[in-house]
Amino acid sequence: MILLATLSVIGVLLTQMLWLDRAFRLQHEQVELQKQEQQQLEKQFNDRVIIALTNVTEQILSINKDPSDLFDAVKQERPNYFAVTINDTLHPYLLEALLRREFMRRNITDDFEYGIYDCFTDSIVYGNYVVMDSAGTDTLPHTHLQKLDKDGHYFGVFFPKRSSSLWTPETVSRSTWIYPAIVSMIVFAFFAYSVWIIMGQKRLSEMKNDFIGNMTHELKTPISTIALSSEVISDPAIVNEPERLATYASIIRSENERLRAQVERVLQLATLDQEKLALKRERIDMHERIRHVVDAFKLPLEERQGSIEMNLEATDHWVTGDPVHLTNVVFNLVDNALKYSAGPPRITITTRIRGRWIAVAVEDRGIGIRKDDLKHVFERFYRVPTGNVHNVKGFGLGLHYVQQIVHAHGGAIEVQSEPGNGSIFTFRIPINKNERT
């Protein structure tokens, strides 16, 4: 499914890229045509203006009876600004009348400004802002006319309503690709998120299947043992063998305790699945809870020739919390330390004060945890691979339960481990300062 979805997304992206490329090319061609057309129109306008200004210059020379020939007197200083060199001063109104008449003859209907430069005063004498679609003129601020680096007399004509800016493919194409690119990014992000969700659900499904398989095996074994032992005890002749009877009674009691422990773990999972974890808030002595857990492991430790060392150094060990759940936290950590010890278990439980917290550390010298597995140990149903160690049983719920209970009490938990050198699980819970003893 992921492969097909990936191919589909790639196909959509490639199709969109091809479409964008084609649209860009067509738009680029269209813009180039528009640019050429506008350049042609501007060139035609500039030519007409230059011809008109040349005629105006000849008329001025004729009126002033100036026999000189001002060759190349008209210069285009900017795209919409023209300057004309003359030999002498002239009256602004005469210049305006000549310009208006000549522009009308050349079908130049754009409004314009004109100004006259006087070389004697080294300043510009402004004329008017001429509105071509009306008979009169309007006097407006002539901020566009500037003094040019010229010697002698000249007048300038400026067309303020004409712009030389043209559309460019870069500015137009921006609107072509930006919106499809945003849509593509959204589609890709949604696809990546969907793949991440699918992979997470697949992994969770695999862990649940592993949990069901482990739970079935863990429950099936003690039930079968209890059934066989019950059949033996039901034999009337066994009353004549008290030692054998005691042995099978002990087996039934042991397997029943084992079955109870497994059911308790499943109930812990059901407790965590509730929307709100209901905790009993009581005054608890953490040292007393730790000693209670250590007493519960005396028999398993004797069977494996192990030991638990307690370094209860915390000077203030009273907290407010649920006694059952906090006891289960310590129990699960000690149980893991026992199960993941390849040889005789050597477990150390230490308590210390860290500011307003009491920290409880459970250290073992077991097989340790790889760095890649450390970030997953508190996930539900996750079990650290143990290689050839097949006697480690469990559902992958213990550490997840521990983390949830510690967080529910306002605390935190961390782990330090190296393969072959054991692990240290440390959780801390706030001290109840109002009830110190």
Secondary structure by P-SEA (a helix, b strand, c coil): caaaaaaaaaaaaaaaaaaaaaaaaaaaaaaaaaaaaaaaaaaaaaaaaaaaaaaaaaaaaaaaccccccccccccccccbbbbbbcbbbbaaaaaaaaaaaaaaacccccbbbbbbbcccccccccccccccccccccccccccccccccccbbbbbbccccccccccccccccccaaaaaaaaaaaaaaaaaaaaaaaaaaaaaaaaaaaaaaaaaaaaaaaaaaaaaaaaacccccccaaaaaaaaaaaaaaaaaaaaaaaaaaaaaaaaccbbbbbbccccaaaaaaaaaaaaaaaaaaaccccccccccccccccccaaaaaaaaaaaaaaaaaaccccbbbbbbbbbcccbbbbbbbbcccccccccccccccccccccccccccccccccaaaaaaaaaaaacbbbbbbbcccbbbbbbbbbbccccccc
